[in-house]
């Protein structure tokens, strides 16, 4: 798919999500900085099969941590953590963005969905805490199955740690 079409497919849902998360209250959780408490750098590397470097947290409410793939800075893993009503709202937004393409992921919990290409994002709401984790892959040759497996593995660790 040409780069412009790929960017257009990503831009509209992300713009919608950015507008909604901007309206969510500022009481949301997030660790900030470049040290990630919910998923470790070595775990990200294991999951994605590439060396990564910790980066500034993603923008938006609940932006917790980010990692870029070494040699491919457009390829990144971003993590957000939200609590309470903010978490519920963000999950609903994720479901709206995904529409009929949102797939339940019972392995992660009762309120867990996955949105495939181009977003490659898991949303998990558990006990009032939401983790959503995105793995943007612009330059890799990973299959959709490999990407989903990586996202689910990282999200599983992140939701467990976000609740502790």
Backbone as JSON Lines, residues from 0, in Angstrom:
{"i":0,"aa":"X","n":[0.86,-1.18,0.0],"ca":[0.0,0.0,0.0],"c":[0.9,1.23,0.0]}
{"i":1,"aa":"X","n":[0.66,2.17,-0.86],"ca":[1.49,3.38,-0.89],"c":[1.46,4.09,0.47]}
{"i":2,"aa":"X","n":[2.56,4.75,0.77],"ca":[2.71,5.41,2.06],"c":[1.59,6.4,2.33]}
{"i":3,"aa":"X","n":[1.19,7.19,1.33],"ca":[0.14,8.18,1.54],"c":[-1.17,7.52,1.96]}
{"i":4,"aa":"X","n":[-1.55,6.44,1.29],"ca":[-2.79,5.75,1.65],"c":[-2.71,5.16,3.05]}
{"i":5,"aa":"X","n":[-1.54,4.61,3.41],"ca":[-1.36,4.08,4.75],"c":[-1.51,5.18,5.79]}
{"i":6,"aa":"X","n":[-0.88,6.32,5.54],"ca":[-0.98,7.44,6.47],"c":[-2.42,7.93,6.59]}
{"i":7,"aa":"X","n":[-3.14,7.96,5.47],"ca":[-4.53,8.39,5.51],"c":[-5.37,7.42,6.33]}
{"i":8,"aa":"X","n":[-5.1,6.12,6.21],"ca":[-5.85,5.13,6.98],"c":[-5.59,5.28,8.46]}
{"i":9,"aa":"X","n":[-4.4,5.68,8.84],"ca":[-4.04,5.84,10.25],"c":[-4.51,7.19,10.78]}
{"i":10,"aa":"X","n":[-4.42,8.23,9.98],"ca":[-4.66,9.59,10.46],"c":[-6.08,9.82,10.96]}
{"i":11,"aa":"X","n":[-7.07,9.38,10.24],"ca":[-8.46,9.66,10.64],"c":[-8.8,9.04,11.99]}
{"i":12,"aa":"X","n":[-8.55,7.73,12.21],"ca":[-8.86,7.17,13.53],"c":[-8.02,7.79,14.64]}
{"i":13,"aa":"X","n":[-6.76,8.06,14.37],"ca":[-5.92,8.64,15.41],"c":[-6.35,10.05,15.75]}
{"i":14,"aa":"X","n":[-6.77,10.8,14.75],"ca":[-7.26,12.16,15.01],"c":[-8.5,12.11,15.89]}
{"i":15,"aa":"X","n":[-9.4,11.2,15.58],"ca":[-10.6,11.03,16.39],"c":[-10.23,10.67,17.81]}
{"i":16,"aa":"X","n":[-9.31,9.71,17.95],"ca":[-8.92,9.27,19.28],"c":[-8.24,10.4,20.04]}
{"i":17,"aa":"X","n":[-7.4,11.17,19.38],"ca":[-6.71,12.29,20.03],"c":[-7.69,13.32,20.55]}
{"i":18,"aa":"X","n":[-8.72,13.61,19.77],"ca":[-9.72,14.58,20.21],"c":[-10.48,14.08,21.43]}
{"i":19,"aa":"X","n":[-10.81,12.8,21.44],"ca":[-11.55,12.26,22.58],"c":[-10.66,12.2,23.81]}
{"i":20,"aa":"X","n":[-9.41,11.72,23.67],"ca":[-8.56,11.63,24.84],"c":[-8.19,13.0,25.37]}
{"i":21,"aa":"X","n":[-8.16,14.0,24.52],"ca":[-7.87,15.35,25.0],"c":[-8.99,15.86,25.9]}
{"i":22,"aa":"X","n":[-10.2,15.34,25.69],"ca":[-11.32,15.8,26.5],"c":[-11.46,15.01,27.8]}
{"i":23,"aa":"X","n":[-10.68,13.96,27.96],"ca":[-10.74,13.17,29.19],"c":[-10.0,13.93,30.29]}
{"i":24,"aa":"X","n":[-10.46,13.78,31.5],"ca":[-9.88,14.5,32.64],"c":[-8.4,14.23,32.82]}
{"i":25,"aa":"X","n":[-7.72,15.13,33.52],"ca":[-6.29,15.01,33.72],"c":[-5.92,14.15,34.92]}
{"i":26,"aa":"X","n":[-6.88,13.47,35.51],"ca":[-6.57,12.64,36.67],"c":[-6.08,11.26,36.27]}
{"i":27,"aa":"X","n":[-5.91,11.01,34.98],"ca":[-5.5,9.68,34.52],"c":[-4.09,9.35,34.99]}
{"i":28,"aa":"X","n":[-3.86,8.05,35.15],"ca":[-2.55,7.57,35.59],"c":[-1.57,7.61,34.45]}
{"i":29,"aa":"X","n":[-0.3,7.61,34.78],"ca":[0.77,7.54,33.8],"c":[2.09,7.73,34.52]}
{"i":30,"aa":"X","n":[3.1,6.95,34.14],"ca":[4.36,7.02,34.86],"c":[5.25,8.14,34.36]}
{"i":31,"aa":"X","n":[5.11,8.54,33.08],"ca":[5.93,9.61,32.54],"c":[7.39,9.21,32.43]}
{"i":32,"aa":"X","n":[8.23,10.14,31.98],"ca":[9.65,9.88,31.84],"c":[9.94,8.82,30.8]}
{"i":33,"aa":"X","n":[11.21,8.35,30.79],"ca":[11.57,7.31,29.84],"c":[11.71,5.95,30.5]}
{"i":34,"aa":"X","n":[11.47,5.86,31.79],"ca":[11.45,4.57,32.47],"c":[10.03,4.06,32.47]}
{"i":35,"aa":"X","n":[9.85,2.9,31.92],"ca":[8.5,2.35,31.82],"c":[8.29,1.32,32.92]}
{"i":36,"aa":"X","n":[7.29,1.54,33.72],"ca":[6.99,0.64,34.83],"c":[6.07,-0.51,34.42]}
{"i":37,"aa":"X","n":[5.38,-0.38,33.29],"ca":[4.4,-1.41,32.94],"c":[4.9,-2.43,31.93]}
{"i":38,"aa":"X","n":[5.9,-2.07,31.14],"ca":[6.52,-3.04,30.22],"c":[7.99,-2.65,30.1]}
{"i":39,"aa":"X","n":[8.85,-3.62,30.22],"ca":[10.29,-3.37,30.23],"c":[10.86,-3.42,28.81]}
{"i":40,"aa":"X","n":[11.97,-2.7,28.63],"ca":[12.6,-2.64,27.32],"c":[12.94,-4.04,26.78]}
{"i":41,"aa":"X","n":[13.48,-4.9,27.62],"ca":[13.84,-6.26,27.19],"c":[12.6,-7.06,26.77]}
{"i":42,"aa":"X","n":[11.47,-6.81,27.43],"ca":[10.22,-7.5,27.06],"c":[9.72,-7.03,25.7]}
{"i":43,"aa":"X","n":[9.86,-5.74,25.45],"ca":[9.46,-5.2,24.15],"c":[10.35,-5.81,23.06]}
{"i":44,"aa":"X","n":[11.66,-5.84,23.31],"ca":[12.58,-6.41,22.32],"c":[12.25,-7.87,22.02]}
{"i":45,"aa":"X","n":[11.97,-8.63,23.07],"ca":[11.61,-10.03,22.9],"c":[10.32,-10.17,22.08]}
{"i":46,"aa":"X","n":[9.35,-9.34,22.38],"ca":[8.05,-9.42,21.71],"c":[8.13,-9.03,20.23]}
{"i":47,"aa":"X","n":[8.86,-7.94,19.93],"ca":[8.89,-7.45,18.55],"c":[10.03,-8.03,17.73]}
{"i":48,"aa":"X","n":[10.99,-8.66,18.4],"ca":[12.1,-9.28,17.68],"c":[13.13,-8.31,17.15]}
{"i":49,"aa":"X","n":[13.19,-7.11,17.74],"ca":[14.14,-6.08,17.32],"c":[14.66,-5.36,18.56]}
{"i":50,"aa":"X","n":[15.86,-4.79,18.45],"ca":[16.35,-3.93,19.51],"c":[15.52,-2.65,19.51]}
{"i":51,"aa":"X","n":[15.24,-2.13,20.7],"ca":[14.47,-0.9,20.82],"c":[15.17,0.06,21.77]}
{"i":52,"aa":"X","n":[14.76,1.32,21.71],"ca":[15.28,2.34,22.61],"c":[14.1,3.05,23.25]}
{"i":53,"aa":"X","n":[14.18,3.24,24.57],"ca":[13.13,3.97,25.27],"c":[13.08,5.4,24.74]}
{"i":54,"aa":"X","n":[11.87,5.92,24.59],"ca":[11.66,7.27,24.07],"c":[10.73,8.02,25.03]}
{"i":55,"aa":"X","n":[10.5,9.29,24.73],"ca":[9.56,10.06,25.54],"c":[8.18,9.42,25.45]}
{"i":56,"aa":"X","n":[7.4,9.5,26.52],"ca":[6.05,8.92,26.5],"c":[5.21,9.54,25.38]}
{"i":57,"aa":"X","n":[4.25,8.78,24.88],"ca":[3.38,9.33,23.83],"c":[2.54,10.46,24.38]}
{"i":58,"aa":"X","n":[2.13,11.36,23.5],"ca":[1.29,12.47,23.92],"c":[-0.1,11.98,24.26]}
{"i":59,"aa":"X","n":[-0.82,12.8,24.96],"ca":[-2.19,12.47,25.32],"c":[-2.29,12.04,26.77]}
{"i":60,"aa":"X","n":[-3.48,12.09,27.26],"ca":[-3.76,11.72,28.64],"c":[-3.4,10.25,28.84]}
{"i":61,"aa":"X","n":[-2.65,9.98,29.89],"ca":[-2.28,8.6,30.2],"c":[-1.06,8.11,29.46]}
{"i":62,"aa":"X","n":[-0.44,8.96,28.63],"ca":[0.76,8.54,27.92],"c":[1.81,8.08,28.92]}
{"i":63,"aa":"X","n":[2.19,6.83,28.85],"ca":[3.02,6.23,29.87],"c":[4.44,5.96,29.4]}
{"i":64,"aa":"X","n":[4.59,5.28,28.27],"ca":[5.93,5.01,27.78],"c":[5.92,4.68,26.3]}
{"i":65,"aa":"X","n":[7.1,4.78,25.71],"ca":[7.24,4.56,24.27],"c":[8.62,3.97,24.0]}
{"i":66,"aa":"X","n":[8.69,3.16,22.98],"ca":[9.95,2.57,22.53],"c":[9.99,2.67,21.02]}
{"i":67,"aa":"X","n":[11.16,3.03,20.47],"ca":[11.31,3.03,19.02],"c":[12.24,1.89,18.63]}
{"i":68,"aa":"X","n":[11.97,1.33,17.46],"ca":[12.8,0.23,16.95],"c":[14.09,0.83,16.41]}
{"i":69,"aa":"X","n":[15.22,0.31,16.89],"ca":[16.52,0.8,16.44],"c":[16.65,0.63,14.93]}
{"i":70,"aa":"X","n":[17.06,1.69,14.26],"ca":[17.23,1.67,12.82],"c":[15.94,1.94,12.04]}
{"i":71,"aa":"X","n":[14.81,1.94,12.74],"ca":[13.51,2.22,12.11],"c":[12.68,3.08,13.06]}
{"i":72,"aa":"X","n":[13.06,4.35,13.25],"ca":[12.41,5.17,14.28],"c":[10.91,5.4,14.08]}
{"i":73,"aa":"X","n":[10.38,5.14,12.88],"ca":[8.93,5.26,12.69],"c":[8.2,4.06,13.29]}
{"i":74,"aa":"X","n":[8.92,2.95,13.48],"ca":[8.32,1.77,14.11],"c":[8.42,1.95,15.62]}
{"i":75,"aa":"X","n":[7.28,1.93,16.29],"ca":[7.28,2.25,17.72],"c":[6.21,1.49,18.47]}
{"i":76,"aa":"X","n":[6.48,1.27,19.75],"ca":[5.51,0.72,20.69],"c":[5.18,1.85,21.65]}
{"i":77,"aa":"X","n":[3.88,2.15,21.77],"ca":[3.41,3.2,22.67],"c":[2.41,2.62,23.65]}
{"i":78,"aa":"X","n":[2.48,3.08,24.9],"ca":[1.6,2.56,25.96],"c":[0.94,3.72,26.68]}
{"i":79,"aa":"X","n":[-0.38,3.58,26.88],"ca":[-1.15,4.53,27.68],"c":[-1.83,3.76,28.8]}
{"i":80,"aa":"X","n":[-1.96,4.38,29.97],"ca":[-2.67,3.79,31.11],"c":[-3.66,4.83,31.63]}
{"i":81,"aa":"X","n":[-4.91,4.43,31.76],"ca":[-5.96,5.31,32.25],"c":[-6.74,4.6,33.35]}
{"i":82,"aa":"X","n":[-7.35,5.38,34.24],"ca":[-8.13,4.81,35.34],"c":[-9.54,5.37,35.37]}
{"i":83,"aa":"X","n":[-10.45,4.63,36.01],"ca":[-11.81,5.09,36.27],"c":[-12.63,5.37,35.03]}
{"i":84,"aa":"X","n":[-13.39,6.46,35.09],"ca":[-14.26,6.82,33.97],"c":[-13.47,7.1,32.7]}
{"i":85,"aa":"X","n":[-12.26,7.64,32.85],"ca":[-11.42,7.88,31.69],"c":[-11.11,6.57,30.97]}
{"i":86,"aa":"X","n":[-10.88,5.53,31.74],"ca":[-10.57,4.22,31.17],"c":[-11.77,3.68,30.39]}
{"i":87,"aa":"X","n":[-12.94,3.79,30.96],"ca":[-14.15,3.3,30.29],"c":[-14.4,4.07,28.99]}
{"i":88,"aa":"X","n":[-14.23,5.39,29.06],"ca":[-14.43,6.21,27.87],"c":[-13.45,5.83,26.77]}
{"i":89,"aa":"X","n":[-12.19,5.66,27.13],"ca":[-11.17,5.31,26.13],"c":[-11.45,3.95,25.5]}
{"i":90,"aa":"X","n":[-11.93,2.99,26.28],"ca":[-12.27,1.68,25.7],"c":[-13.41,1.83,24.7]}
{"i":91,"aa":"X","n":[-14.41,2.61,25.04],"ca":[-15.53,2.82,24.11],"c":[-15.05,3.5,22.82]}
{"i":92,"aa":"X","n":[-14.13,4.45,22.96],"ca":[-13.58,5.1,21.78],"c":[-12.84,4.07,20.92]}
{"i":93,"aa":"X","n":[-12.06,3.22,21.56],"ca":[-11.35,2.16,20.84],"c":[-12.31,1.26,20.07]}
{"i":94,"aa":"X","n":[-13.42,0.92,20.71],"ca":[-14.43,0.08,20.04],"c":[-15.05,0.81,18.85]}
{"i":95,"aa":"X","n":[-15.27,2.11,19.01],"ca":[-15.83,2.9,17.9],"c":[-14.83,3.0,16.75]}
{"i":96,"aa":"X","n":[-13.57,3.23,17.08],"ca":[-12.54,3.32,16.04],"c":[-12.45,2.0,15.29]}
{"i":97,"aa":"X","n":[-12.46,0.91,16.03],"ca":[-12.33,-0.42,15.41],"c":[-13.55,-0.86,14.66]}
{"i":98,"aa":"X","n":[-14.73,-0.44,15.15],"ca":[-15.97,-0.86,14.51],"c":[-16.04,-2.37,14.39]}
{"i":99,"aa":"X","n":[-16.46,-2.83,13.23],"ca":[-16.61,-4.29,13.03],"c":[-15.26,-5.0,12.97]}
{"i":100,"aa":"X","n":[-14.16,-4.24,12.85],"ca":[-12.83,-4.85,12.79],"c":[-12.23,-5.09,14.18]}
{"i":101,"aa":"X","n":[-12.87,-4.59,15.23],"ca":[-12.38,-4.83,16.59],"c":[-12.64,-6.29,16.95]}
{"i":102,"aa":"X","n":[-11.58,-6.98,17.36],"ca":[-11.66,-8.41,17.66],"c":[-11.51,-8.59,19.17]}
{"i":103,"aa":"X","n":[-12.4,-9.36,19.78],"ca":[-12.27,-9.68,21.2],"c":[-11.01,-10.5,21.43]}
{"i":104,"aa":"X","n":[-10.35,-10.26,22.58],"ca":[-9.15,-11.0,22.95],"c":[-9.36,-11.56,24.35]}
{"i":105,"aa":"X","n":[-10.08,-12.68,24.47],"ca":[-10.38,-13.24,25.79],"c":[-9.12,-13.58,26.6]}
{"i":106,"aa":"X","n":[-8.02,-13.83,25.92],"ca":[-6.76,-14.14,26.59],"c":[-6.32,-12.97,27.49]}
{"i":107,"aa":"X","n":[-6.75,-11.76,27.14],"ca":[-6.37,-10.58,27.93],"c":[-7.43,-10.2,28.97]}
{"i":108,"aa":"X","n":[-8.65,-10.67,28.8],"ca":[-9.7,-10.34,29.75],"c":[-11.05,-10.18,29.07]}
{"i":109,"aa":"X","n":[-12.08,-9.97,29.88],"ca":[-13.44,-9.83,29.36],"c":[-13.64,-8.58,28.52]}
{"i":110,"aa":"X","n":[-13.0,-7.49,28.91],"ca":[-13.1,-6.22,28.18],"c":[-11.78,-5.97,27.46]}
{"i":111,"aa":"X","n":[-11.5,-6.76,26.44],"ca":[-10.25,-6.64,25.7],"c":[-10.52,-6.79,24.21]}
{"i":112,"aa":"X","n":[-10.0,-5.82,23.45],"ca":[-10.16,-5.87,22.0],"c":[-8.82,-5.62,21.33]}
{"i":113,"aa":"X","n":[-8.74,-6.04,20.08],"ca":[-7.56,-5.8,19.26],"c":[-7.99,-5.21,17.94]}
{"i":114,"aa":"X","n":[-7.28,-4.15,17.53],"ca":[-7.49,-3.53,16.23],"c":[-6.24,-3.8,15.4]}
{"i":115,"aa":"X","n":[-6.42,-4.47,14.28],"ca":[-5.28,-4.84,13.45],"c":[-4.76,-3.68,12.62]}
{"i":116,"aa":"X","n":[-4.09,-4.04,11.54],"ca":[-3.44,-3.09,10.65],"c":[-4.4,-2.0,10.2]}
{"i":117,"aa":"X","n":[-4.01,-0.76,10.26],"ca":[-2.67,-0.24,10.51],"c":[-2.43,0.17,11.97]}
{"i":118,"aa":"X","n":[-3.43,0.03,12.84],"ca":[-3.29,0.51,14.22],"c":[-2.55,-0.47,15.13]}
{"i":119,"aa":"X","n":[-2.75,-1.76,14.94],"ca":[-2.07,-2.78,15.75],"c":[-2.13,-2.43,17.24]}
{"i":120,"aa":"X","n":[-3.35,-2.32,17.75],"ca":[-3.56,-1.82,19.11],"c":[-4.45,-2.76,19.91]}
{"i":121,"aa":"X","n":[-4.05,-3.01,21.16],"ca":[-4.88,-3.75,22.1],"c":[-5.38,-2.78,23.16]}
{"i":122,"aa":"X","n":[-6.66,-2.92,23.51],"ca":[-7.28,-2.16,24.6],"c":[-7.75,-3.19,25.62]}
{"i":123,"aa":"X","n":[-7.35,-3.02,26.87],"ca":[-7.78,-3.93,27.93],"c":[-8.24,-3.11,29.13]}
{"i":124,"aa":"X","n":[-9.49,-3.32,29.53],"ca":[-10.04,-2.7,30.73],"c":[-10.21,-3.78,31.77]}
{"i":125,"aa":"X","n":[-9.54,-3.6,32.89],"ca":[-9.61,-4.6,33.95],"c":[-9.62,-3.88,35.29]}
{"i":126,"aa":"X","n":[-10.65,-4.13,36.07],"ca":[-10.78,-3.54,37.41],"c":[-10.58,-2.02,37.41]}
{"i":127,"aa":"X","n":[-11.17,-1.35,36.42],"ca":[-11.13,0.1,36.37],"c":[-9.87,0.71,35.77]}
{"i":128,"aa":"X","n":[-8.94,-0.12,35.33],"ca":[-7.71,0.36,34.71],"c":[-7.69,-0.08,33.26]}
{"i":129,"aa":"X","n":[-7.37,0.86,32.37],"ca":[-7.25,0.54,30.95],"c":[-5.8,0.69,30.52]}
{"i":130,"aa":"X","n":[-5.33,-0.32,29.81],"ca":[-4.05,-0.21,29.11],"c":[-4.37,-0.31,27.64]}
{"i":131,"aa":"X","n":[-3.84,0.62,26.86],"ca":[-3.88,0.4,25.43],"c":[-2.47,0.56,24.9]}
{"i":132,"aa":"X","n":[-2.12,-0.41,24.08],"ca":[-0.75,-0.53,23.6],"c":[-0.78,-0.63,22.09]}
{"i":133,"aa":"X","n":[0.01,0.2,21.43],"ca":[0.07,0.22,19.97],"c":[1.47,-0.14,19.51]}
{"i":134,"aa":"X","n":[1.53,-0.91,18.42],"ca":[2.8,-1.23,17.79],"c":[2.7,-0.8,16.34]}
{"i":135,"aa":"X","n":[3.25,0.38,16.05],"ca":[3.25,0.9,14.68],"c":[4.39,0.25,13.92]}
{"i":136,"aa":"X","n":[4.07,-0.36,12.8],"ca":[5.08,-1.01,11.98],"c":[4.97,-0.43,10.58]}
{"i":137,"aa":"X","n":[5.94,0.42,10.22],"ca":[5.93,1.02,8.9],"c":[6.99,0.41,8.0]}
{"i":138,"aa":"X","n":[8.07,-0.1,8.58],"ca":[9.17,-0.55,7.74],"c":[9.45,-2.04,7.86]}
{"i":139,"aa":"X","n":[8.83,-2.71,8.8],"ca":[9.12,-4.12,9.01],"c":[8.38,-5.03,8.05]}
{"i":140,"aa":"X","n":[8.74,-6.29,8.12],"ca":[8.07,-7.28,7.28],"c":[7.35,-8.32,8.14]}
{"i":141,"aa":"X","n":[7.03,-7.94,9.38],"ca":[6.3,-8.84,10.27],"c":[4.9,-9.09,9.73]}
{"i":142,"aa":"X","n":[4.42,-10.32,9.89],"ca":[3.07,-10.65,9.46],"c":[2.07,-10.1,10.47]}
{"i":143,"aa":"X","n":[0.82,-9.91,10.04],"ca":[-0.22,-9.45,10.99],"c":[-0.31,-10.37,12.21]}
{"i":144,"aa":"X","n":[-0.12,-11.66,12.02],"ca":[-0.19,-12.61,13.14],"c":[0.96,-12.37,14.12]}
{"i":145,"aa":"X","n":[2.17,-12.13,13.6],"ca":[3.31,-11.84,14.47],"c":[3.1,-10.55,15.25]}
{"i":146,"aa":"X","n":[2.58,-9.55,14.57],"ca":[2.34,-8.25,15.22],"c":[1.31,-8.4,16.33]}
{"i":147,"aa":"X","n":[0.22,-9.08,16.04],"ca":[-0.82,-9.28,17.06],"c":[-0.26,-10.05,18.25]}
{"i":148,"aa":"X","n":[0.51,-11.09,17.99],"ca":[1.1,-11.88,19.07],"c":[1.98,-10.99,19.95]}
{"i":149,"aa":"X","n":[2.78,-10.11,19.33],"ca":[3.65,-9.21,20.08],"c":[2.84,-8.23,20.93]}
{"i":150,"aa":"X","n":[1.8,-7.65,20.32],"ca":[0.96,-6.69,21.04],"c":[0.27,-7.35,22.23]}
{"i":151,"aa":"X","n":[-0.27,-8.53,22.03],"ca":[-0.97,-9.23,23.11],"c":[0.01,-9.58,24.23]}
{"i":152,"aa":"X","n":[1.2,-10.06,23.9],"ca":[2.19,-10.42,24.92],"c":[2.58,-9.21,25.76]}
{"i":153,"aa":"X","n":[2.84,-8.08,25.09],"ca":[3.23,-6.88,25.84],"c":[2.07,-6.33,26.67]}
{"i":154,"aa":"X","n":[0.87,-6.36,26.11],"ca":[-0.29,-5.83,26.81],"c":[-0.61,-6.65,28.05]}
{"i":155,"aa":"X","n":[-0.42,-7.96,27.95],"ca":[-0.67,-8.85,29.09],"c":[0.21,-8.45,30.28]}
{"i":156,"aa":"X","n":[1.47,-8.17,30.02],"ca":[2.38,-7.75,31.08],"c":[1.99,-6.35,31.59]}
{"i":157,"aa":"X","n":[1.67,-5.47,30.67],"ca":[1.35,-4.09,31.04],"c":[0.12,-3.99,31.92]}
{"i":158,"aa":"X","n":[-0.95,-4.71,31.6],"ca":[-2.17,-4.61,32.41],"c":[-1.93,-5.18,33.81]}
{"i":159,"aa":"X","n":[-1.16,-6.25,33.9],"ca":[-0.87,-6.83,35.21],"c":[-0.1,-5.84,36.07]}
{"i":160,"aa":"X","n":[0.9,-5.19,35.49],"ca":[1.72,-4.25,36.27],"c":[0.98,-2.95,36.56]}
{"i":161,"aa":"X","n":[0.13,-2.52,35.64],"ca":[-0.62,-1.27,35.84],"c":[-1.57,-1.39,37.02]}
{"i":162,"aa":"X","n":[-1.98,-2.59,37.32],"ca":[-2.92,-2.8,38.43],"c":[-2.23,-2.98,39.77]}
{"i":163,"aa":"X","n":[-0.91,-3.17,39.77],"ca":[-0.23,-3.41,41.05],"c":[0.31,-2.16,41.68]}
